[in-house]
Amino acid sequence: MSEESSRIRQNADVKIIDVNNYLGSYAAADLRETLADLVNQNVQKVIVNLSQVEHINSAAIGALVGTAKQLRLKDGDLKLYGLTDNIRRTFDLIGASDIVEIHESEDSALSTF
């Protein structure tokens, strides 16, 4: 992902992606590529911070759900935090919140690994 749209940092063995923009088509493709790179690097624990995101499209949700499933096959997981009420409702409506763990804070997400 480009520096303008996100930042990747690490806390112990967990990679944390801070997404900083609207997750439309270009940013969703960028997110999908970043997540695929982490999976290919055998990263098993990923947290995505969506607290700065006001819109997310279906491609970005698909990338998050797909990566969570891939990581679980490798005994890992992907967790989210910082969703706005609208984004949380979208995840709930399409059933994505049944697949991806959603937390209120980074500390909460970290504590579940």
Protein Blocks (a to p, Z undefined) as FASTA:
>chain_A
ZZklpccddehjaccdddfbdcdfklmmmmmmmmmmmmmnopabdcddfklpcbdcfklm
mmmmmmmmmmmmnopacddehiafklmmmmmmnommmmpccdfbfklmmmmZZ
